[in-house]
Amino acid sequence: MRSRDVRVYLADILQAAEAIAQFTRGETLETYLGDLKLRSAVERQFEIIGEALAHARAVEPEIVDAIGNARAVIGFRNQLIHGYALVDDEIVWGNVENLPTLIADVERALRGRP
């Protein structure tokens, strides 16, 4: 697979993060826990975020310095994919609540590019 411009990966991260924000707007942990479709959609978008960040890191390793918790985000993706049976929904929801920080970091990284 040919590597893409890091800006494309960052845009993919923003798109997935914005989808999560849209899906979860007005929801609570309790409604999240009770809605399989919502949980599945959120997890899928987190998988995309982690995968896009891993590809961005491969293209530009220093990107992890611009995006706080980049390694943890990639690790979370790996947990969702490979350790699906051990996924803790409360941890997923905690990551939903931390999305504004990720979005701000990615937007800042994008603004700093030509």
MMTF fields as JSON, N, C-alpha, C and O atoms, coordinates in Angstrom:
{
  "mmtfVersion": "1.0.0",
  "mmtfProducer": "UNKNOWN",
  "numBonds": 455,
  "numAtoms": 456,
  "numGroups": 114,
  "numChains": 1,
  "numModels": 1,
  "chainsPerModel": [1],
  "groupsPerChain": [114],
  "chainIdList": ["A"],
  "bondAtomList": [4, 2, 8, 6, 12, 10, 16, 14, 20, 18, 24, 22, 28, 26, 32, 30, 36, 34, 40, 38, 44, 42, 48, 46, 52, 50, 56, 54, 60, 58, 64, 62, 68, 66, 72, 70, 76, 74, 80, 78, 84, 82, 88, 86, 92, 90, 96, 94, 100, 98, 104, 102, 108, 106, 112, 110, 116, 114, 120, 118, 124, 122, 128, 126, 132, 130, 136, 134, 140, 138, 144, 142, 148, 146, 152, 150, 156, 154, 160, 158, 164, 162, 168, 166, 172, 170, 176, 174, 180, 178, 184, 182, 188, 186, 192, 190, 196, 194, 200, 198, 204, 202, 208, 206, 212, 210, 216, 214, 220, 218, 224, 222, 228, 226, 232, 230, 236, 234, 240, 238, 244, 242, 248, 246, 252, 250, 256, 254, 260, 258, 264, 262, 268, 266, 272, 270, 276, 274, 280, 278, 284, 282, 288, 286, 292, 290, 296, 294, 300, 298, 304, 302, 308, 306, 312, 310, 316, 314, 320, 318, 324, 322, 328, 326, 332, 330, 336, 334, 340, 338, 344, 342, 348, 346, 352, 350, 356, 354, 360, 358, 364, 362, 368, 366, 372, 370, 376, 374, 380, 378, 384, 382, 388, 386, 392, 390, 396, 394, 400, 398, 404, 402, 408, 406, 412, 410, 416, 414, 420, 418, 424, 422, 428, 426, 432, 430, 436, 434, 440, 438, 444, 442, 448, 446, 452, 450],
  "bondOrderList": [1, 1, 1, 1, 1, 1, 1, 1, 1, 1, 1, 1, 1, 1, 1, 1, 1, 1, 1, 1, 1, 1, 1, 1, 1, 1, 1, 1, 1, 1, 1, 1, 1, 1, 1, 1, 1, 1, 1, 1, 1, 1, 1, 1, 1, 1, 1, 1, 1, 1, 1, 1, 1, 1, 1, 1, 1, 1, 1, 1, 1, 1, 1, 1, 1, 1, 1, 1, 1, 1, 1, 1, 1, 1, 1, 1, 1, 1, 1, 1, 1, 1, 1, 1, 1, 1, 1, 1, 1, 1, 1, 1, 1, 1, 1, 1, 1, 1, 1, 1, 1, 1, 1, 1, 1, 1, 1, 1, 1, 1, 1, 1, 1],
  "groupList": [{"groupName": "MET", "atomNameList": ["N", "CA", "C", "O"], "elementList": ["N", "C", "C", "O"], "formalChargeList": [0, 0, 0, 0], "bondAtomList": [1, 0, 2, 1, 3, 2], "bondOrderList": [1, 1, 2], "singleLetterCode": "M", "chemCompType": "L-PEPTIDE LINKING"}, {"groupName": "ARG", "atomNameList": ["N", "CA", "C", "O"], "elementList": ["N", "C", "C", "O"], "formalChargeList": [0, 0, 0, 0], "bondAtomList": [1, 0, 2, 1, 3, 2], "bondOrderList": [1, 1, 2], "singleLetterCode": "R", "chemCompType": "L-PEPTIDE LINKING"}, {"groupName": "SER", "atomNameList": ["N", "CA", "C", "O"], "elementList": ["N", "C", "C", "O"], "formalChargeList": [0, 0, 0, 0], "bondAtomList": [1, 0, 2, 1, 3, 2], "bondOrderList": [1, 1, 2], "singleLetterCode": "S", "chemCompType": "L-PEPTIDE LINKING"}, {"groupName": "ASP", "atomNameList": ["N", "CA", "C", "O"], "elementList": ["N", "C", "C", "O"], "formalChargeList": [0, 0, 0, 0], "bondAtomList": [1, 0, 2, 1, 3, 2], "bondOrderList": [1, 1, 2], "singleLetterCode": "D", "chemCompType": "L-PEPTIDE LINKING"}, {"groupName": "VAL", "atomNameList": ["N", "CA", "C", "O"], "elementList": ["N", "C", "C", "O"], "formalChargeList": [0, 0, 0, 0], "bondAtomList": [1, 0, 2, 1, 3, 2], "bondOrderList": [1, 1, 2], "singleLetterCode": "V", "chemCompType": "L-PEPTIDE LINKING"}, {"groupName": "TYR", "atomNameList": ["N", "CA", "C", "O"], "elementList": ["N", "C", "C", "O"], "formalChargeList": [0, 0, 0, 0], "bondAtomList": [1, 0, 2, 1, 3, 2], "bondOrderList": [1, 1, 2], "singleLetterCode": "Y", "chemCompType": "L-PEPTIDE LINKING"}, {"groupName": "LEU", "atomNameList": ["N", "CA", "C", "O"], "elementList": ["N", "C", "C", "O"], "formalChargeList": [0, 0, 0, 0], "bondAtomList": [1, 0, 2, 1, 3, 2], "bondOrderList": [1, 1, 2], "singleLetterCode": "L", "chemCompType": "L-PEPTIDE LINKING"}, {"groupName": "ALA", "atomNameList": ["N", "CA", "C", "O"], "elementList": ["N", "C", "C", "O"], "formalChargeList": [0, 0, 0, 0], "bondAtomList": [1, 0, 2, 1, 3, 2], "bondOrderList": [1, 1, 2], "singleLetterCode": "A", "chemCompType": "L-PEPTIDE LINKING"}, {"groupName": "ILE", "atomNameList": ["N", "CA", "C", "O"], "elementList": ["N", "C", "C", "O"], "formalChargeList": [0, 0, 0, 0], "bondAtomList": [1, 0, 2, 1, 3, 2], "bondOrderList": [1, 1, 2], "singleLetterCode": "I", "chemCompType": "L-PEPTIDE LINKING"}, {"groupName": "GLN", "atomNameList": ["N", "CA", "C", "O"], "elementList": ["N", "C", "C", "O"], "formalChargeList": [0, 0, 0, 0], "bondAtomList": [1, 0, 2, 1, 3, 2], "bondOrderList": [1, 1, 2], "singleLetterCode": "Q", "chemCompType": "L-PEPTIDE LINKING"}, {"groupName": "GLU", "atomNameList": ["N", "CA", "C", "O"], "elementList": ["N", "C", "C", "O"], "formalChargeList": [0, 0, 0, 0], "bondAtomList": [1, 0, 2, 1, 3, 2], "bondOrderList": [1, 1, 2], "singleLetterCode": "E", "chemCompType": "L-PEPTIDE LINKING"}, {"groupName": "PHE", "atomNameList": ["N", "CA", "C", "O"], "elementList": ["N", "C", "C", "O"], "formalChargeList": [0, 0, 0, 0], "bondAtomList": [1, 0, 2, 1, 3, 2], "bondOrderList": [1, 1, 2], "singleLetterCode": "F", "chemCompType": "L-PEPTIDE LINKING"}, {"groupName": "THR", "atomNameList": ["N", "CA", "C", "O"], "elementList": ["N", "C", "C", "O"], "formalChargeList": [0, 0, 0, 0], "bondAtomList": [1, 0, 2, 1, 3, 2], "bondOrderList": [1, 1, 2], "singleLetterCode": "T", "chemCompType": "L-PEPTIDE LINKING"}, {"groupName": "GLY", "atomNameList": ["N", "CA", "C", "O"], "elementList": ["N", "C", "C", "O"], "formalChargeList": [0, 0, 0, 0], "bondAtomList": [1, 0, 2, 1, 3, 2], "bondOrderList": [1, 1, 2], "singleLetterCode": "G", "chemCompType": "PEPTIDE LINKING"}, {"groupName": "LYS", "atomNameList": ["N", "CA", "C", "O"], "elementList": ["N", "C", "C", "O"], "formalChargeList": [0, 0, 0, 0], "bondAtomList": [1, 0, 2, 1, 3, 2], "bondOrderList": [1, 1, 2], "singleLetterCode": "K", "chemCompType": "L-PEPTIDE LINKING"}, {"groupName": "HIS", "atomNameList": ["N", "CA", "C", "O"], "elementList": ["N", "C", "C", "O"], "formalChargeList": [0, 0, 0, 0], "bondAtomList": [1, 0, 2, 1, 3, 2], "bondOrderList": [1, 1, 2], "singleLetterCode": "H", "chemCompType": "L-PEPTIDE LINKING"}, {"groupName": "PRO", "atomNameList": ["N", "CA", "C", "O"], "elementList": ["N", "C", "C", "O"], "formalChargeList": [0, 0, 0, 0], "bondAtomList": [1, 0, 2, 1, 3, 2], "bondOrderList": [1, 1, 2], "singleLetterCode": "P", "chemCompType": "L-PEPTIDE LINKING"}, {"groupName": "ASN", "atomNameList": ["N", "CA", "C", "O"], "elementList": ["N", "C", "C", "O"], "formalChargeList": [0, 0, 0, 0], "bondAtomList": [1, 0, 2, 1, 3, 2], "bondOrderList": [1, 1, 2], "singleLetterCode": "N", "chemCompType": "L-PEPTIDE LINKING"}, {"groupName": "TRP", "atomNameList": ["N", "CA", "C", "O"], "elementList": ["N", "C", "C", "O"], "formalChargeList": [0, 0, 0, 0], "bondAtomList": [1, 0, 2, 1, 3, 2], "bondOrderList": [1, 1, 2], "singleLetterCode": "W", "chemCompType": "L-PEPTIDE LINKING"}],
  "groupTypeList": [0, 1, 2, 1, 3, 4, 1, 4, 5, 6, 7, 3, 8, 6, 9, 7, 7, 10, 7, 8, 7, 9, 11, 12, 1, 13, 10, 12, 6, 10, 12, 5, 6, 13, 3, 6, 14, 6, 1, 2, 7, 4, 10, 1, 9, 11, 10, 8, 8, 13, 10, 7, 6, 7, 15, 7, 1, 7, 4, 10, 16, 10, 8, 4, 3, 7, 8, 13, 17, 7, 1, 7, 4, 8, 13, 11, 1, 17, 9, 6, 8, 15, 13, 5, 7, 6, 4, 3, 3, 10, 8, 4, 18, 13, 17, 4, 10, 17, 6, 16, 12, 6, 8, 7, 3, 4, 10, 1, 7, 6, 1, 13, 1, 16],
  "groupIdList": [1, 2, 3, 4, 5, 6, 7, 8, 9, 10, 11, 12, 13, 14, 15, 16, 17, 18, 19, 20, 21, 22, 23, 24, 25, 26, 27, 28, 29, 30, 31, 32, 33, 34, 35, 36, 37, 38, 39, 40, 41, 42, 43, 44, 45, 46, 47, 48, 49, 50, 51, 52, 53, 54, 55, 56, 57, 58, 59, 60, 61, 62, 63, 64, 65, 66, 67, 68, 69, 70, 71, 72, 73, 74, 75, 76, 77, 78, 79, 80, 81, 82, 83, 84, 85, 86, 87, 88, 89, 90, 91, 92, 93, 94, 95, 96, 97, 98, 99, 100, 101, 102, 103, 104, 105, 106, 107, 108, 109, 110, 111, 112, 113, 114],
  "secStructList": [7, 7, 7, 7, 7, 2, 2, 2, 2, 2, 2, 2, 2, 2, 2, 2, 2, 2, 2, 2, 2, 2, 2, 2, 6, 6, 7, 7, 2, 2, 2, 2, 2, 6, 7, 2, 2, 2, 2, 2, 2, 2, 2, 2, 2, 2, 2, 2, 2, 2, 2, 2, 2, 2, 2, 2, 2, 2, 2, 7, 6, 6, 2, 2, 2, 2, 1, 6, 6, 2, 2, 2, 2, 2, 2, 2, 2, 2, 2, 2, 2, 2, 7, 4, 4, 4, 7, 7, 2, 2, 2, 2, 2, 2, 2, 2, 2, 6, 2, 2, 2, 2, 2, 2, 2, 2, 2, 2, 2, 2, 2, 6, 7, 7],
  "xCoordList": [0.835, 0.0, 0.876, 1.789, 0.618, 1.368, 0.939, -0.256, 1.893, 1.537, 0.915, 1.276, -0.022, -0.709, -0.108, 0.648, -0.437, -0.036, -0.61, -1.762, 0.18, -0.254, -1.53, -2.315, -1.738, -2.956, -4.219, -5.26, -4.13, -5.291, -5.639, -6.811, -4.62, -4.867, -5.445, -6.36, -4.911, -5.433, -6.891, -7.709, -7.204, -8.596, -9.498, -10.639, -8.984, -9.759, -10.041, -11.136, -9.045, -9.219, -10.311, -11.197, -10.252, -11.277, -12.661, -13.628, -12.76, -14.065, -14.636, -15.819, -13.806, -14.276, -14.623, -15.615, -13.809, -14.079, -15.376, -16.161, -15.599, -16.833, -18.043, -19.12, -17.872, -18.961, -19.301, -20.473, -18.28, -18.526, -19.258, -20.221, -18.812, -19.465, -20.932, -21.802, -21.196, -22.578, -23.393, -24.52, -22.83, -23.551, -23.908, -24.969, -23.026, -23.181, -23.777, -24.01, -24.025, -24.615, -25.939, -26.839, -26.035, -27.25, -27.35, -28.316, -26.382, -26.389, -25.659, -24.887, -25.914, -25.227, -24.57, -24.809, -23.751, -23.155, -24.241, -24.107, -25.305, -26.378, -27.055, -27.323, -27.335, -27.966, -26.982, -27.371, -25.706, -24.663, -24.605, -24.554, -24.613, -24.539, -25.727, -25.6, -26.869, -28.077, -28.325, -29.359, -27.392, -27.627, -26.476, -25.437, -26.68, -25.651, -25.227, -24.042, -26.188, -25.869, -24.967, -24.002, -25.27, -24.455, -23.048, -22.059, -22.962, -21.651, -20.827, -19.638, -21.47, -20.771, -20.279, -19.153, -21.114, -20.737, -19.574, -18.64, -19.634, -18.574, -17.258, -16.207, -17.321, -16.104, -15.492, -14.272, -16.308, -15.793, -15.063, -13.995, -15.624, -14.979, -13.672, -12.712, -13.631, -12.364, -11.328, -10.137, -11.766, -10.843, -10.24, -9.037, -11.071, -10.593, -9.604, -8.559, -9.926, -9.027, -7.657, -6.63, -7.643, -6.376, -5.601, -4.377, -6.294, -5.63, -5.059, -3.926, -5.838, -5.35, -4.147, -3.196, -4.189, -3.063, -1.822, -0.707, -2.003, -0.866, -0.245, 0.979, -1.068, -0.55, 0.136, 1.179, -0.455, 0.166, 1.538, 2.489, 1.632, 2.909, 3.932, 5.115, 3.496, 4.411, 4.963, 6.126, 4.131, 4.545, 5.405, 6.396, 5.008, 5.668, 5.76, 4.874, 6.809, 6.904, 6.741, 6.246, 7.141, 7.043, 5.611, 5.377, 4.663, 3.267, 2.804, 1.903, 3.411, 3.005, 3.301, 2.679, 4.256, 4.547, 3.472, 3.261, 2.794, 1.769, 0.405, -0.456, 0.204, -1.106, -0.94, -0.359, -1.459, -1.342, -1.946, -2.99, -1.301, -1.773, -1.869, -2.654, -1.08, -1.149, -0.91, -1.614, 0.073, 0.366, -0.803, -1.129, -1.417, -2.557, -3.749, -4.485, -3.932, -5.023, -4.815, -5.756, -3.59, -3.279, -3.449, -3.979, -3.005, -3.169, -4.635, -5.017, -5.451, -6.887, -7.498, -8.341, -7.081, -7.542, -7.182, -8.0, -5.953, -5.522, -6.357, -6.682, -6.698, -7.545, -8.926, -9.471, -9.486, -10.804, -10.791, -11.722, -9.733, -9.658, -9.299, -9.973, -8.244, -7.692, -8.2, -8.171, -8.661, -9.133, -10.598, -11.033, -11.354, -12.764, -13.551, -14.467, -13.211, -13.952, -13.669, -14.401, -12.617, -12.221, -12.51, -12.101, -13.211, -13.491, -14.382, -15.432, -13.937, -14.692, -15.461, -14.86, -16.779, -17.612, -17.422, -17.567, -17.105, -16.879, -15.593, -15.512, -14.593, -13.364, -13.645, -13.155, -14.43, -14.807, -15.512, -15.197, -16.461, -17.207, -16.268, -16.448, -15.287, -14.302, -13.541, -13.229, -13.246, -12.585, -13.504, -13.043, -14.795, -15.768, -15.702, -15.682, -15.668, -15.633, -14.331, -14.298, -13.26, -11.97, -11.762, -10.701, -12.753, -12.618, -12.288, -11.5, -12.848, -12.509, -11.008, -10.514, -10.291, -8.841, -8.176, -7.31, -8.567, -8.01, -8.312, -7.433, -9.548, -9.945, -9.102, -8.628, -8.914, -8.112, -6.67, -6.088, -6.089, -4.712, -4.591, -3.644, -5.536, -5.483, -5.702, -5.019, -6.636, -6.864, -5.613, -5.257, -4.948, -3.715, -2.622, -1.902, -2.505, -1.515, -1.811, -0.893, -3.08, -3.452, -3.164, -2.702, -3.438, -3.202, -1.722, -1.38, -0.858, 0.566, 1.167, 2.389, 0.333, 0.814, 0.436, -0.605, 1.318, 1.013, -0.133, -0.514],
  "yCoordList": [-1.178, 0.0, 1.237, 1.349, 2.146, 3.387, 4.319, 4.469, 4.945, 5.837, 7.119, 7.612, 7.629, 8.853, 10.02, 9.825, 11.195, 12.407, 12.361, 11.974, 12.75, 12.683, 13.499, 13.172, 14.545, 15.365, 14.559, 14.803, 13.609, 12.767, 11.911, 11.755, 11.357, 10.552, 11.415, 10.995, 12.609, 13.505, 13.87, 13.946, 14.093, 14.377, 13.176, 13.341, 11.968, 10.763, 10.678, 10.298, 11.036, 11.027, 12.009, 11.676, 13.21, 14.208, 13.748, 13.928, 13.158, 12.697, 11.628, 11.667, 10.682, 9.62, 10.179, 9.774, 11.104, 11.709, 12.509, 12.468, 13.228, 13.994, 13.066, 13.396, 11.911, 10.932, 10.428, 10.319, 10.126, 9.681, 10.761, 10.476, 11.994, 13.098, 13.209, 13.443, 13.042, 13.101, 11.929, 12.115, 10.731, 9.547, 9.642, 9.179, 10.241, 10.211, 11.49, 11.576, 12.478, 13.732, 13.439, 12.819, 13.892, 13.696, 12.336, 12.072, 11.482, 10.147, 10.169, 11.083, 9.167, 8.978, 7.607, 6.799, 7.358, 6.025, 4.962, 3.905, 5.232, 4.242, 3.955, 2.797, 4.998, 4.74, 4.072, 3.24, 4.432, 3.801, 2.307, 1.489, 1.956, 0.543, -0.253, -1.446, 0.387, -0.309, -0.342, -0.842, 0.185, 0.301, -0.343, 0.278, -1.586, -2.332, -1.626, -1.587, -1.075, -0.398, 0.813, 1.03, 1.591, 2.753, 2.324, 2.916, 1.307, 0.817, 0.346, 0.647, -0.388, -0.883, 0.258, 0.222, 1.261, 2.397, 3.181, 3.568, 3.407, 4.149, 3.373, 3.941, 2.09, 1.279, 1.288, 1.386, 1.187, 1.193, 2.493, 2.477, 3.61, 4.89, 5.023, 5.618, 4.477, 4.47, 3.589, 3.897, 2.512, 1.672, 2.476, 2.402, 3.237, 4.071, 5.113, 5.332, 5.75, 6.749, 6.137, 6.698, 5.004, 4.367, 3.916, 4.044, 3.391, 2.933, 4.117, 4.061, 5.182, 6.368, 6.974, 7.417, 6.992, 7.538, 6.66, 7.176, 5.358, 4.451, 4.69, 4.696, 4.884, 5.162, 6.526, 6.684, 7.509, 8.84, 8.758, 9.398, 7.975, 7.8, 7.123, 7.458, 6.185, 5.513, 6.485, 6.386, 7.42, 8.409, 9.492, 9.946, 9.892, 11.009, 10.67, 11.037, 9.984, 9.502, 10.58, 10.291, 11.802, 12.861, 13.339, 14.182, 12.812, 13.193, 12.821, 13.46, 11.796, 11.403, 12.504, 12.554, 13.391, 14.507, 15.579, 16.314, 15.672, 16.695, 16.271, 17.115, 14.978, 14.467, 13.745, 12.662, 14.366, 13.79, 12.394, 12.136, 11.517, 10.142, 9.355, 8.412, 9.731, 9.039, 7.547, 6.733, 7.192, 5.763, 5.047, 3.909, 5.715, 5.116, 4.955, 3.971, 5.919, 5.847, 4.639, 3.899, 4.452, 3.311, 2.009, 1.03, 2.0, 0.819, 0.491, -0.678, 1.521, 1.32, 0.671, -0.218, 1.108, 0.487, -0.987, -1.83, -1.295, -2.69, -3.512, -4.667, -2.92, -3.608, -3.883, -4.973, -2.903, -3.087, -4.197, -4.999, -4.236, -5.212, -6.604, -7.583, -6.684, -7.989, -8.514, -9.718, -7.608, -8.032, -7.711, -7.345, -7.855, -7.448, -8.026, -7.378, -9.222, -9.861, -9.203, -9.413, -8.418, -7.782, -6.283, -5.583, -5.787, -4.359, -3.945, -4.538, -2.919, -2.366, -1.154, -0.149, -1.248, -0.179, 1.138, 2.207, 1.075, 2.314, 2.995, 4.224, 2.226, 2.811, 3.439, 4.527, 2.753, 3.322, 4.653, 5.644, 4.682, 5.91, 7.003, 8.177, 6.632, 7.606, 8.22, 9.411, 7.41, 7.934, 8.846, 9.8, 8.56, 9.453, 10.817, 11.854, 10.8, 12.063, 12.832, 14.05, 12.134, 12.784, 13.201, 13.72, 12.982, 13.317, 14.782, 15.056, 15.739, 17.136, 17.413, 18.223, 16.763, 16.953, 16.392, 17.043, 15.207, 14.608, 15.475, 15.73, 15.924, 16.765, 18.038, 18.439, 18.672, 19.897, 19.64, 20.439, 18.529, 18.195, 17.961, 18.436, 17.241, 16.941, 18.215, 18.436, 19.04, 20.303, 21.18, 21.802, 21.231, 21.999, 21.426, 22.184, 20.117, 19.475, 19.777, 19.985, 19.799, 20.114, 21.568, 21.862, 22.472, 23.893, 24.191, 25.135, 23.391, 23.619, 23.064, 22.999, 22.666, 22.045, 22.893, 23.55, 22.861, 23.617, 22.995, 23.503],
  "zCoordList": [0.0, 0.0, 0.0, 0.818, -0.885, -0.97, 0.152, 0.406, 0.825, 1.925, 1.377, 0.308, 2.143, 1.77, 2.532, 3.484, 2.126, 2.823, 4.24, 4.436, 5.203, 6.595, 6.83, 7.72, 6.05, 6.212, 5.934, 6.544, 5.025, 4.721, 5.933, 6.273, 6.581, 7.78, 8.901, 9.609, 9.053, 10.092, 9.807, 10.724, 8.545, 8.175, 8.458, 8.889, 8.215, 8.525, 10.03, 10.445, 10.832, 12.291, 12.682, 13.469, 12.139, 12.457, 12.041, 12.781, 10.866, 10.388, 11.318, 11.656, 11.73, 12.625, 14.002, 14.608, 14.492, 15.809, 15.774, 16.721, 14.694, 14.563, 14.457, 14.953, 13.816, 13.748, 15.151, 15.51, 15.93, 17.313, 18.079, 18.792, 17.94, 18.647, 18.24, 19.08, 16.964, 16.477, 17.019, 17.479, 16.966, 17.435, 18.912, 19.33, 19.7, 21.159, 21.732, 22.938, 20.889, 21.372, 22.083, 21.517, 23.318, 24.099, 24.769, 25.484, 24.553, 25.157, 26.497, 26.785, 27.293, 28.57, 28.557, 27.66, 29.549, 29.66, 29.711, 29.093, 30.437, 30.577, 29.238, 28.918, 28.454, 27.153, 26.211, 25.391, 26.323, 25.516, 25.811, 24.892, 27.083, 27.478, 26.962, 26.69, 26.827, 26.413, 24.916, 24.474, 24.127, 22.688, 21.91, 21.689, 21.504, 20.785, 19.5, 19.171, 18.78, 17.526, 17.781, 17.048, 18.801, 19.144, 19.565, 19.132, 20.398, 20.835, 19.636, 19.53, 18.745, 17.56, 16.677, 16.181, 16.483, 15.641, 16.257, 15.554, 17.545, 18.229, 18.178, 17.883, 18.463, 18.425, 17.031, 16.896, 16.003, 14.631, 14.333, 13.722, 14.754, 14.491, 15.283, 14.794, 16.496, 17.238, 16.546, 16.576, 15.932, 15.166, 14.017, 13.766, 13.327, 12.224, 12.736, 12.124, 13.846, 14.421, 14.709, 14.325, 15.374, 15.719, 14.507, 14.468, 13.517, 12.295, 11.521, 11.044, 11.395, 10.677, 11.395, 10.752, 12.713, 13.47, 13.319, 13.241, 13.278, 13.065, 11.689, 11.559, 10.673, 9.333, 9.289, 8.655, 9.966, 10.016, 10.677, 10.23, 11.733, 12.434, 11.526, 11.575, 10.706, 9.784, 8.746, 8.355, 8.301, 7.311, 7.963, 7.391, 9.161, 9.852, 11.348, 12.119, 11.753, 13.141, 14.206, 15.295, 13.92, 14.929, 15.171, 16.037, 14.417, 14.622, 16.026, 16.571, 16.613, 17.967, 18.983, 20.045, 18.659, 19.551, 19.481, 20.446, 18.351, 18.148, 18.664, 18.913, 18.825, 19.235, 20.563, 20.637, 21.595, 22.929, 22.988, 22.389, 23.695, 23.877, 22.58, 22.486, 21.579, 20.278, 20.433, 19.834, 21.227, 21.402, 22.093, 21.755, 23.046, 23.735, 22.785, 22.865, 21.897, 20.923, 20.002, 19.715, 19.548, 18.686, 19.472, 18.947, 20.714, 21.556, 21.797, 21.837, 21.956, 22.146, 20.911, 21.027, 19.745, 18.499, 18.486, 18.12, 18.886, 18.91, 19.883, 19.608, 21.009, 21.988, 21.399, 21.572, 20.707, 20.104, 19.063, 18.985, 18.267, 17.185, 17.694, 17.373, 18.482, 18.853, 20.195, 20.451, 21.04, 22.354, 22.552, 23.644, 21.471, 21.483, 22.653, 23.159, 23.086, 24.173, 25.522, 26.489, 25.577, 26.834, 26.848, 27.775, 25.832, 25.747, 26.915, 27.163, 27.616, 28.743, 28.229, 27.851, 28.215, 27.677, 28.417, 27.823, 29.686, 30.439, 29.989, 30.001, 29.595, 29.055, 27.692, 27.39, 26.877, 25.579, 25.807, 25.148, 26.733, 27.004, 27.529, 27.206, 28.321, 28.794, 27.626, 27.637, 26.628, 25.432, 24.632, 24.006, 24.649, 24.014, 24.697, 24.036, 26.003, 26.751, 26.538, 26.715, 26.159, 25.921, 24.466, 24.12, 23.618, 22.202, 21.939, 21.034, 22.682, 22.387, 22.421, 21.638, 23.302, 23.367, 22.115, 21.531, 21.703, 20.49, 19.279, 18.456, 19.169, 18.037, 18.005, 16.942, 19.155, 19.215, 18.793, 18.059, 19.249, 18.876, 17.371, 16.745, 16.794, 15.364, 14.547, 13.547, 14.963, 14.252, 14.294, 13.293, 15.443, 15.587, 14.66, 14.011, 14.603, 13.736, 12.265, 11.47, 11.915, 10.525, 10.168, 9.066, 11.098, 10.835, 10.598, 9.887, 11.191, 11.049, 9.771, 9.639, 8.835, 7.592, 6.386, 6.363, 5.375, 4.142, 3.37, 2.315]
}
